[in-house]
Amino acid sequence: MSIFINKKTKVLTQGITGEQGAFHTRNSAAYNAEFGGARWVGGVTPGKGGDQFDAGPYKIPIFDSVRDAVEKTGADATMIFVPPPFAADAIMEAAEAGIKLIVCITEGIPAIDEVKVKAFMRSYPESRLVGPNCPGVITPEECKIGIMPGHIHKKGTIGIVSRSGTLTYEAVYQCGQRGLGQTSCIGIGGDPVPGTNFIDCLDAFNRDPETEAIIMVGEIGGTAEEEAAEFIKREVKKPVASFIAGQTAPPGKRMGHAGAIISGGKGTAKEKMEALRAAGISVAESPAALGEALVAAMQKKSVGVR
């Protein structure tokens, strides 16, 4: 199985006529078409309704609003490439239109806008926001919504959730080196106010019967990894391997993502790694050791390594 998306997902792109929206829509649509998977059913650019977008495998109709696109196509997912000043409105428009999965790739959204979106989404519990500032979501050989290189992903039994886009790809590569594919990979993004967090994904992977083990890639800053460690210790029965990025960050410095901020001595790599180990999680000292950590976790819980 998979979490959040599958080959039946119907996808839109908000901002489909922008340079990045167009490029990644074509890549994602081509990937899905290659495997007979999910179909891109529409795009949204106000003022361009009625036009057609050439996605490569097929033409995609463009609509003026998400509501109009949903009514005409039955879309249940969207990929957002709207500029930062307007991205919050795009997310809220998608939720109001009944979109079930909203994947916001846009980075640089003001934190105050993210807070407003978080509060707004509470009124739409049927809609899930992944991101902002994330690489997206992929269920290999079924559905890709995002900017990740599809060719490195293979169908399998490992669930991956990460705050870092690049390290998501490294985790996938490490799995591939050991003949392990993925059920789904979720890039939750590194902003301070994510729509979907580690626990949301861990819970979904824990419930998914085809996910046999999980990789969680975290970063310095905040307490999301410590909270996830407590959840894993209490609820997750499957093997979990983890890596924390930012171990060499100078004290008092912000590194990379907006969420990677150490405050008052909290959120350090050392603190997070200790919490993860205390929860019985196999922790890699470097991203190059993620595959080894995963295999060790699977062997410890007697899960077969194919």
Beta strands, then each sheet from edge to edge (+ up, - down):
strand 1: 10-14
strand 2: 39-44
strand 3: 52-54
strand 4: 59-63
strand 5: 77-80
strand 6: 101-104
strand 7: 128-130
strand 8: 136-139
strand 9: 143-146
strand 10: 155-162
strand 11: 182-187
strand 12: 213-219
strand 13: 240-245
strand 14: 282-284
sheet 1: 3+ 4- 2- 1- 5- 6- 7-
sheet 2: 9+ 8- 11+ 10+ 12+ 13+ 14+
end
